[in-house]
Amino acid sequence: MEKQLHHHNTQRPPEIVVGGTDHARLTSLANAAFDTVPDTAEELLSELDRARVVADEAVPQDVVRMGSVVEFESEGDRKRVTLVFPPDADISAGKVSVLTPVGAALIGLSKGQSIAWTARDGSSHALTIRSVEQPR
């Protein structure tokens, strides 16, 4: 019998860092979203649970936080998006809500880190952070 290796499931997600203000706002947001988008709300909460929470001013410059402009690569495509709260989301303007599968995956990652995430259709994807710019 052949042994099958399942790399995706055994891979631990990368360490993430989230500022205290974002952590509190996002926890409230995710809890409030359970009725409308339970899967994504749960994903966001699990990301927040494993995050290292630091003072807002201690979040490194290359870490994705709310309002960050992020360039990431997924399946060979490069995308440049701004991570926003749901009311500000506008996909045509490149503003991705943190309450989407990719938005929840991005929060707290830093340049060079990769993470696996599951789209709404159940397909698995991986993304790698190429650059992070903080809002001015």
MARVEXZA-523547 format. One record per residue: residue in one letter; y, x, z of N, C-alpha, C in turn; residue number from 1. Coordinates in Angstrom, 1 decimal, always signed. Each point is the difference from the previous one (the first is absolute). Layout:
// residues N
+---------+--------+--------+--------+--------+--------+--------+--------+--------+--------+-----+
: residuo :   n.c2 :   n.c1 :   n.c3 :  ca.c2 :  ca.c1 :  ca.c3 :   c.c2 :   c.c1 :   c.c3 : num :
+---------+--------+--------+--------+--------+--------+--------+--------+--------+--------+-----+
:       a :      Y :      X :      Z :      Y :      X :      Z :      Y :      X :      Z : NUM :
...
+---------+--------+--------+--------+--------+--------+--------+--------+--------+--------+-----+
END
This chain:
// residues 136
+---------+--------+--------+--------+--------+--------+--------+--------+--------+--------+-----+
: residuo :   n.c2 :   n.c1 :   n.c3 :  ca.c2 :  ca.c1 :  ca.c3 :   c.c2 :   c.c1 :   c.c3 : num :
+---------+--------+--------+--------+--------+--------+--------+--------+--------+--------+-----+
:       m :   -1.2 :   +0.8 :   +0.0 :   +1.2 :   -0.8 :   +0.0 :   +1.3 :   +0.9 :   +0.0 :   1 :
:       e :   +0.9 :   -0.5 :   -0.8 :   +1.3 :   +0.8 :   +0.0 :   +0.9 :   -0.5 :   +1.1 :   2 :
:       k :   +0.7 :   +1.0 :   +0.5 :   +1.0 :   -0.4 :   +1.0 :   +1.3 :   -0.3 :   -0.7 :   3 :
:       q :   +0.6 :   -1.1 :   +0.4 :   +1.3 :   -0.3 :   -0.6 :   +1.1 :   +0.3 :   +1.0 :   4 :
:       l :   +1.0 :   +0.7 :   -0.5 :   +1.1 :   +0.3 :   +0.8 :   +1.1 :   -1.0 :   -0.2 :   5 :
:       h :   +0.5 :   -0.5 :   +1.0 :   +1.2 :   -0.9 :   -0.1 :   +1.2 :   +0.7 :   +0.6 :   6 :
:       h :   +0.7 :   +0.7 :   -0.8 :   +1.2 :   +0.7 :   +0.5 :   +1.1 :   -0.9 :   +0.4 :   7 :
:       h :   +0.2 :   -1.1 :   -0.7 :   +1.2 :   -0.8 :   +0.3 :   -0.1 :   -0.6 :   +1.4 :   8 :
:       n :   -1.2 :   -0.4 :   +0.5 :   -0.1 :   -0.7 :   +1.2 :   +0.1 :   +1.0 :   +1.2 :   9 :
:       t :   -0.5 :   +1.2 :   -0.2 :   -0.1 :   +0.9 :   +1.1 :   +1.3 :   +0.8 :   +0.1 :  10 :
:       q :   +0.9 :   +0.0 :   -1.0 :   +1.2 :   +0.7 :   +0.0 :   +1.0 :   -0.6 :   +1.0 :  11 :
:       r :   +0.4 :   +0.8 :   +1.0 :   +1.0 :   -0.5 :   +0.9 :   +1.3 :   -0.1 :   -0.6 :  12 :
:       p :   +0.7 :   -1.1 :   +0.2 :   +1.4 :   +0.0 :   -0.6 :   +0.9 :   +1.1 :   +0.6 :  13 :
:       p :   +1.0 :   +0.4 :   -0.8 :   +0.9 :   +1.1 :   +0.5 :   +0.8 :   -0.5 :   +1.2 :  14 :
:       e :   +0.4 :   +1.0 :   +0.8 :   +0.9 :   -0.3 :   +1.1 :   +1.3 :   -0.5 :   -0.5 :  15 :
:       i :   +0.5 :   -1.0 :   +0.6 :   +1.3 :   -0.5 :   -0.4 :   +1.0 :   +0.0 :   +1.2 :  16 :
:       v :   +1.3 :   +0.0 :   -0.3 :   +1.0 :   +0.0 :   +1.0 :   +1.0 :   -1.1 :   -0.3 :  17 :
:       v :   +0.3 :   -0.8 :   +1.0 :   +1.0 :   -1.1 :   -0.2 :   +1.0 :   +0.1 :   +1.2 :  18 :
:       g :   +1.2 :   -0.3 :   -0.4 :   +1.1 :   +0.0 :   +1.0 :   -0.1 :   -1.2 :   +0.9 :  19 :
:       g :   +0.5 :   +0.0 :   +1.2 :   -0.1 :   -1.1 :   +0.9 :   +0.6 :   -1.3 :   -0.5 :  20 :
:       t :   +1.2 :   +0.1 :   -0.6 :   +0.6 :   -1.2 :   -0.5 :   -0.8 :   -0.7 :   -1.1 :  21 :
:       d :   -0.5 :   +0.8 :   -1.0 :   -0.8 :   -0.5 :   -1.1 :   -1.3 :   -0.6 :   +0.7 :  22 :
:       h :   -0.6 :   +0.7 :   +0.9 :   -1.3 :   -0.4 :   +0.6 :   +0.2 :   -1.4 :   +0.6 :  23 :
:       a :   +1.1 :   -0.2 :   +0.8 :   +0.2 :   -1.3 :   +0.7 :   +0.3 :   -1.1 :   -1.1 :  24 :
:       r :   +0.8 :   +0.3 :   -0.9 :   +0.3 :   -1.0 :   -1.1 :   -1.2 :   -0.4 :   -0.8 :  25 :
:       l :   -0.8 :   +1.0 :   -0.4 :   -1.1 :   -0.2 :   -0.8 :   -1.1 :   -0.7 :   +0.7 :  26 :
:       t :   -0.2 :   +0.3 :   +1.3 :   -1.0 :   -0.7 :   +0.8 :   +0.3 :   -1.5 :   +0.1 :  27 :
:       s :   +1.3 :   -0.3 :   +0.3 :   +0.4 :   -1.4 :   +0.0 :   -0.2 :   -0.7 :   -1.4 :  28 :
:       l :   +0.4 :   +0.7 :   -1.0 :   -0.1 :   -0.5 :   -1.4 :   -1.5 :   -0.3 :   -0.3 :  29 :
:       a :   -0.9 :   +0.9 :   +0.3 :   -1.4 :   -0.1 :   -0.3 :   -0.6 :   -1.2 :   +0.8 :  30 :
:       n :   +0.4 :   -0.1 :   +1.3 :   -0.5 :   -1.1 :   +0.8 :   +0.4 :   -1.3 :   -0.5 :  31 :
:       a :   +1.3 :   -0.1 :   -0.5 :   +0.6 :   -1.2 :   -0.5 :   -0.7 :   -0.4 :   -1.4 :  32 :
:       a :   -0.5 :   +1.0 :   -0.7 :   -0.5 :   -0.2 :   -1.4 :   -1.5 :   -0.4 :   +0.0 :  33 :
:       f :   -0.6 :   -0.1 :   +1.2 :   -1.5 :   -0.3 :   +0.0 :   -0.3 :   -1.3 :   -0.7 :  34 :
:       d :   +0.9 :   -1.0 :   +0.1 :   -0.3 :   -1.3 :   -0.6 :   +0.1 :   +0.0 :   -1.5 :  35 :
:       t :   +0.9 :   +0.9 :   -0.5 :   +0.2 :   +0.0 :   -1.5 :   -0.8 :   +1.0 :   -0.7 :  36 :
:       v :   -0.1 :   +1.2 :   +0.5 :   -0.7 :   +1.1 :   -0.6 :   -0.9 :   +0.7 :   +1.0 :  37 :
:       p :   -1.0 :   -0.6 :   +0.5 :   -0.8 :   +0.5 :   +1.1 :   -0.6 :   +1.4 :   -0.3 :  38 :
:       d :   -0.5 :   +0.2 :   -1.2 :   -0.7 :   +1.3 :   -0.3 :   +1.1 :   +1.2 :   +0.0 :  39 :
:       t :   +1.1 :   -0.2 :   -0.6 :   +1.0 :   +1.0 :   +0.0 :   +0.6 :   +0.2 :   +1.4 :  40 :
:       a :   +0.2 :   -1.1 :   +0.7 :   +0.5 :   +0.1 :   +1.4 :   -0.9 :   +0.8 :   +0.8 :  41 :
:       e :   -1.3 :   -0.2 :   -0.1 :   -1.0 :   +0.7 :   +0.7 :   +0.0 :   +1.5 :   -0.4 :  42 :
:       e :   +0.1 :   +0.3 :   -1.3 :   +0.1 :   +1.4 :   -0.5 :   +1.2 :   +0.7 :   +0.6 :  43 :
:       l :   +1.1 :   -0.7 :   +0.0 :   +1.3 :   +0.6 :   +0.6 :   -0.2 :   +0.3 :   +1.4 :  44 :
:       l :   -0.5 :   -1.0 :   +0.8 :   -0.2 :   +0.2 :   +1.4 :   -1.0 :   +1.2 :   +0.3 :  45 :
:       s :   -1.0 :   +0.1 :   -0.8 :   -1.0 :   +1.1 :   +0.3 :   +0.7 :   +1.4 :   -0.4 :  46 :
:       e :   +0.9 :   +0.0 :   -1.0 :   +0.7 :   +1.2 :   -0.2 :   +1.0 :   +0.4 :   +1.2 :  47 :
:       l :   +0.6 :   -1.1 :   +0.5 :   +1.0 :   +0.2 :   +1.1 :   -0.8 :   +0.5 :   +1.2 :  48 :
:       d :   -1.2 :   -0.6 :   +0.2 :   -0.8 :   +0.4 :   +1.2 :   -0.4 :   +1.4 :   +0.0 :  49 :
:       r :   -0.2 :   +0.6 :   -1.1 :   -0.5 :   +1.4 :   -0.1 :   +1.2 :   +1.0 :   -0.1 :  50 :
:       a :   +1.2 :   -0.6 :   -0.3 :   +1.2 :   +0.9 :   -0.2 :   +0.4 :   +0.7 :   +1.3 :  51 :
:       r :   +0.5 :   +1.2 :   -0.2 :   +0.6 :   +0.7 :   +1.2 :   +1.5 :   -0.5 :   +0.0 :  52 :
:       v :   +0.3 :   -0.6 :   +1.1 :   +1.4 :   -0.6 :   +0.1 :   +0.9 :   +1.0 :   +0.6 :  53 :
:       v :   +1.1 :   +0.3 :   -0.7 :   +1.0 :   +1.0 :   +0.5 :   +1.4 :   -0.6 :   +0.0 :  54 :
:       a :   +0.9 :   +0.6 :   +0.7 :   +1.4 :   -0.4 :   -0.1 :   +0.5 :   +0.0 :   -1.4 :  55 :
:       d :   +0.8 :   -1.0 :   -0.4 :   +0.5 :   -0.1 :   -1.4 :   +0.5 :   +1.3 :   -0.5 :  56 :
:       e :   +0.8 :   +0.8 :   +0.8 :   +0.6 :   +1.2 :   -0.5 :   -1.1 :   +1.1 :   -0.1 :  57 :
:       a :   -1.1 :   -0.2 :   +0.5 :   -1.1 :   +1.1 :   +0.0 :   -1.0 :   -0.2 :   -1.2 :  58 :
:       v :   +0.2 :   -1.1 :   -0.8 :   -0.8 :   -0.2 :   -1.2 :   +0.4 :   +1.0 :   -1.0 :  59 :
:       p :   -1.0 :   +0.8 :   -0.4 :   +0.3 :   +1.1 :   -1.0 :   +0.6 :   -0.6 :   -1.3 :  60 :
:       q :   +0.8 :   +0.8 :   -0.7 :   +0.7 :   -0.5 :   -1.2 :   -1.0 :   -0.4 :   -1.1 :  61 :
:       d :   -1.2 :   +0.6 :   +0.0 :   -0.9 :   -0.2 :   -1.2 :   -1.0 :   -1.2 :   +0.4 :  62 :
:       v :   +0.3 :   -0.8 :   +1.0 :   -0.9 :   -1.1 :   +0.4 :   +0.6 :   -1.3 :   -0.5 :  63 :
:       v :   -0.9 :   -0.8 :   -0.6 :   +0.4 :   -1.3 :   -0.5 :   +0.3 :   -1.0 :   +1.1 :  64 :
:       r :   +1.2 :   -0.5 :   +0.0 :   +0.4 :   -1.0 :   +1.0 :   +0.7 :   -1.1 :   -0.8 :  65 :
:       m :   +0.4 :   -1.0 :   +0.7 :   +0.7 :   -1.2 :   -0.6 :   +1.2 :   +0.5 :   -0.7 :  66 :
:       g :   +0.2 :   -0.4 :   -1.3 :   +1.2 :   +0.5 :   -0.8 :   -0.2 :   +1.3 :   -0.7 :  67 :
:       s :   -1.2 :   +0.7 :   +0.2 :   -0.2 :   +1.2 :   -0.7 :   -0.3 :   -0.2 :   -1.5 :  68 :
:       v :   +0.5 :   +0.9 :   -0.8 :   -0.4 :   +0.0 :   -1.4 :   -1.2 :   +0.9 :   -0.1 :  69 :
:       v :   -1.1 :   -0.5 :   -0.5 :   -1.2 :   +0.7 :   -0.1 :   -0.5 :   +0.2 :   -1.4 :  70 :
:       e :   -0.4 :   +1.2 :   -0.3 :   -0.7 :   +0.2 :   -1.3 :   -1.4 :   +0.3 :   +0.3 :  71 :
:       f :   -0.9 :   -0.8 :   -0.6 :   -1.4 :   +0.2 :   +0.3 :   -0.8 :   +0.0 :   -1.3 :  72 :
:       e :   -1.2 :   +0.5 :   +0.0 :   -0.9 :   +0.1 :   -1.1 :   -1.2 :   -0.8 :   +0.3 :  73 :
:       s :   -0.4 :   -0.9 :   -0.9 :   -1.3 :   -0.8 :   +0.2 :   -0.6 :   -0.2 :   -1.3 :  74 :
:       e :   -1.3 :   +0.4 :   -0.1 :   -0.7 :   -0.1 :   -1.3 :   +0.7 :   +0.7 :   -1.2 :  75 :
:       g :   +0.7 :   +1.1 :   +0.3 :   +0.7 :   +0.7 :   -1.0 :   +1.4 :   -0.5 :   -0.4 :  76 :
:       d :   +0.3 :   -1.1 :   +0.6 :   +1.4 :   -0.5 :   -0.2 :   +0.9 :   +0.4 :   +1.1 :  77 :
:       r :   +1.2 :   +0.4 :   -0.3 :   +1.0 :   +0.2 :   +1.0 :   +0.9 :   -1.2 :   +0.1 :  78 :
:       k :   +0.2 :   -0.4 :   +1.3 :   +0.9 :   -1.1 :   +0.2 :   +1.1 :   +0.4 :   +1.0 :  79 :
:       r :   +1.2 :   -0.5 :   -0.2 :   +1.1 :   +0.2 :   +1.0 :   +0.4 :   -1.3 :   +0.5 :  80 :
:       v :   -0.1 :   -0.2 :   +1.3 :   +0.4 :   -1.3 :   +0.6 :   +0.8 :   +0.2 :   +1.3 :  81 :
:       t :   +0.7 :   -1.0 :   +0.4 :   +0.6 :   +0.0 :   +1.3 :   -0.7 :   -1.0 :   +0.9 :  82 :
:       l :   -0.4 :   +0.5 :   +1.2 :   -0.7 :   -0.9 :   +0.9 :   +0.9 :   -0.8 :   +0.8 :  83 :
:       v :   -0.1 :   -1.4 :   -0.1 :   +0.9 :   -0.9 :   +0.6 :   -0.6 :   -1.1 :   +0.8 :  84 :
:       f :   +0.8 :   -0.7 :   +0.8 :   -0.5 :   -1.2 :   +0.7 :   -0.2 :   -1.1 :   -1.1 :  85 :
:       p :   -0.9 :   -1.0 :   +0.3 :   -0.3 :   -1.0 :   -1.0 :   +1.2 :   -0.7 :   -0.6 :  86 :
:       p :   +1.1 :   -0.4 :   +0.7 :   +1.1 :   -0.7 :   -0.6 :   +0.7 :   +0.8 :   -1.1 :  87 :
:       d :   -0.1 :   +1.4 :   +0.1 :   +0.6 :   +0.8 :   -1.0 :   -0.9 :   +0.5 :   -1.1 :  88 :
:       a :   -1.2 :   -0.5 :   +0.0 :   -0.9 :   +0.4 :   -1.1 :   +0.4 :   -0.5 :   -1.3 :  89 :
:       d :   -0.1 :   +0.9 :   -1.0 :   +0.3 :   -0.3 :   -1.4 :   -0.7 :   +1.0 :   -0.9 :  90 :
:       i :   -1.2 :   -0.4 :   -0.4 :   -0.9 :   +0.9 :   -0.7 :   +0.7 :   +0.6 :   -1.3 :  91 :
:       s :   +0.8 :   -0.9 :   -0.7 :   +0.6 :   +0.5 :   -1.2 :   +1.1 :   +1.1 :   +0.3 :  92 :
:       a :   +0.5 :   +0.0 :   +1.2 :   +0.9 :   +1.0 :   +0.4 :   -0.6 :   +1.2 :   +0.8 :  93 :
:       g :   -1.4 :   -0.1 :   +0.0 :   -0.7 :   +1.1 :   +0.7 :   +0.0 :   -0.1 :   +1.5 :  94 :
:       k :   +0.3 :   -1.2 :   +0.5 :   +0.1 :   -0.2 :   +1.5 :   -1.3 :   -0.7 :   +0.4 :  95 :
:       v :   -0.9 :   +0.8 :   +0.7 :   -1.3 :   -0.5 :   +0.4 :   +0.0 :   -0.4 :   +1.5 :  96 :
:       s :   -0.5 :   -1.2 :   +0.3 :   +0.0 :   -0.5 :   +1.3 :   -1.1 :   +0.8 :   +0.8 :  97 :
:       v :   +0.3 :   +0.2 :   +1.3 :   -1.0 :   +0.6 :   +0.9 :   -1.1 :   -0.9 :   +0.3 :  98 :
:       l :   +0.2 :   -1.3 :   -0.4 :   -1.1 :   -1.0 :   +0.2 :   -0.8 :   -0.2 :   -1.3 :  99 :
:       t :   -0.1 :   +1.0 :   -0.8 :   -0.9 :   +0.0 :   -1.1 :   -1.1 :   +1.1 :   +0.3 : 100 :
:       p :   -1.1 :   +0.0 :   -0.6 :   -1.0 :   +1.0 :   +0.3 :   +0.5 :   +1.4 :   -0.3 : 101 :
:       v :   +0.7 :   +0.3 :   -1.1 :   +0.5 :   +1.3 :   -0.2 :   +1.1 :   +0.4 :   +1.0 : 102 :
:       g :   +0.8 :   -1.0 :   +0.3 :   +1.1 :   +0.2 :   +1.0 :   -0.5 :   +0.4 :   +1.4 : 103 :
:       a :   -1.0 :   -0.7 :   +0.4 :   -0.6 :   +0.3 :   +1.3 :   -0.7 :   +1.3 :   +0.0 : 104 :
:       a :   -0.6 :   +0.4 :   -1.2 :   -0.6 :   +1.3 :   -0.1 :   +1.0 :   +1.2 :   +0.1 : 105 :
:       l :   +1.2 :   -0.3 :   -0.5 :   +1.0 :   +1.1 :   -0.1 :   +0.6 :   +0.4 :   +1.3 : 106 :
:       i :   +0.2 :   -1.0 :   +0.9 :   +0.8 :   +0.2 :   +1.2 :   -0.6 :   +1.2 :   +0.8 : 107 :
:       g :   +0.9 :   +0.9 :   +0.4 :   -0.4 :   +1.1 :   +0.9 :   -0.6 :   +1.2 :   -0.7 : 108 :
:       l :   -0.3 :   -0.1 :   -1.2 :   -0.6 :   +1.2 :   -0.7 :   +1.1 :   +1.0 :   -0.3 : 109 :
:       s :   -0.5 :   +1.3 :   -0.2 :   +1.0 :   +1.0 :   -0.3 :   -0.4 :   +0.6 :   -1.3 : 110 :
:       k :   +0.9 :   +0.8 :   -0.6 :   -0.2 :   +0.6 :   -1.3 :   -1.3 :   +0.8 :   +0.0 : 111 :
:       g :   -0.8 :   -0.2 :   -1.1 :   -1.2 :   +0.7 :   -0.1 :   -1.2 :   -0.8 :   +0.5 : 112 :
:       q :   +0.2 :   -1.0 :   +0.9 :   -1.1 :   -0.7 :   +0.5 :   -0.6 :   -1.0 :   -1.0 : 113 :
:       s :   -1.2 :   -0.4 :   +0.1 :   -0.7 :   -1.0 :   -0.8 :   -0.6 :   -1.0 :   +0.9 : 114 :
:       i :   -0.1 :   -1.2 :   -0.5 :   -0.7 :   -1.1 :   +0.7 :   -0.7 :   -0.9 :   -1.0 : 115 :
:       a :   -1.1 :   -0.6 :   +0.5 :   -0.7 :   -1.0 :   -0.8 :   +0.5 :   -1.3 :   +0.4 : 116 :
:       w :   +0.2 :   -1.0 :   -0.9 :   +0.5 :   -1.3 :   +0.3 :   -0.7 :   -1.0 :   -0.9 : 117 :
:       t :   +0.0 :   -1.2 :   +0.5 :   -0.7 :   -1.1 :   -0.8 :   +1.0 :   -1.0 :   -0.5 : 118 :
:       a :   +0.0 :   -0.2 :   -1.3 :   +1.0 :   -1.0 :   -0.6 :   -0.5 :   -1.4 :   +0.4 : 119 :
:       r :   +0.9 :   -1.0 :   -0.3 :   -0.2 :   -1.4 :   +0.3 :   -1.3 :   -0.5 :   -0.7 : 120 :
:       d :   -0.3 :   +0.6 :   -1.2 :   -1.2 :   -0.4 :   -0.7 :   -1.3 :   +0.6 :   +0.5 : 121 :
:       g :   +0.2 :   +0.8 :   +1.0 :   -1.2 :   +0.6 :   +0.6 :   -0.4 :   +1.4 :   -0.5 : 122 :
:       s :   +0.8 :   +0.4 :   -1.1 :   -0.3 :   +1.3 :   -0.6 :   +0.5 :   +1.2 :   +0.9 : 123 :
:       s :   -0.7 :   +1.1 :   +0.0 :   +0.4 :   +1.1 :   +0.8 :   +0.9 :   +1.0 :   -0.8 : 124 :
:       h :   +1.0 :   +0.5 :   +0.6 :   +0.8 :   +1.0 :   -0.6 :   +0.3 :   +1.1 :   +1.0 : 125 :
:       a :   +0.5 :   +1.1 :   -0.6 :   +0.5 :   +1.1 :   +0.9 :   +1.4 :   +0.4 :   -0.5 : 126 :
:       l :   +0.8 :   +0.4 :   +0.9 :   +1.3 :   +0.4 :   -0.4 :   +0.4 :   +1.3 :   +0.8 : 127 :
:       t :   +0.8 :   +0.8 :   -0.6 :   +0.4 :   +1.3 :   +0.6 :   +1.6 :   +0.0 :   -0.1 : 128 :
:       i :   +0.6 :   +0.3 :   +1.2 :   +1.4 :   +0.1 :   +0.0 :   +0.5 :   +1.3 :   -0.6 : 129 :
:       r :   +0.9 :   -0.2 :   -1.0 :   +0.6 :   +1.2 :   -0.6 :   +1.4 :   +0.4 :   +0.5 : 130 :
:       s :   +0.8 :   -1.0 :   +0.3 :   +1.3 :   +0.3 :   +0.6 :   +0.5 :   -1.2 :   +0.8 : 131 :
:       v :   +0.8 :   +0.3 :   +1.0 :   +0.6 :   -1.0 :   +0.9 :   +1.5 :   +0.3 :   +0.1 : 132 :
:       e :   +0.8 :   -1.0 :   -0.2 :   +1.5 :   +0.2 :   +0.2 :   +0.4 :   -1.1 :   +1.0 : 133 :
:       q :   +0.8 :   +0.4 :   +1.0 :   +0.4 :   -1.0 :   +1.0 :   +1.3 :   -0.6 :   -0.5 : 134 :
:       p :   +0.2 :   -1.3 :   +0.5 :   +1.2 :   -0.7 :   -0.4 :   +1.2 :   +0.8 :   +0.6 : 135 :
:       r :   +1.1 :   -0.1 :   -0.7 :   +1.2 :   +0.8 :   +0.4 :   +0.7 :   -0.8 :   +1.1 : 136 :
+---------+--------+--------+--------+--------+--------+--------+--------+--------+--------+-----+
END
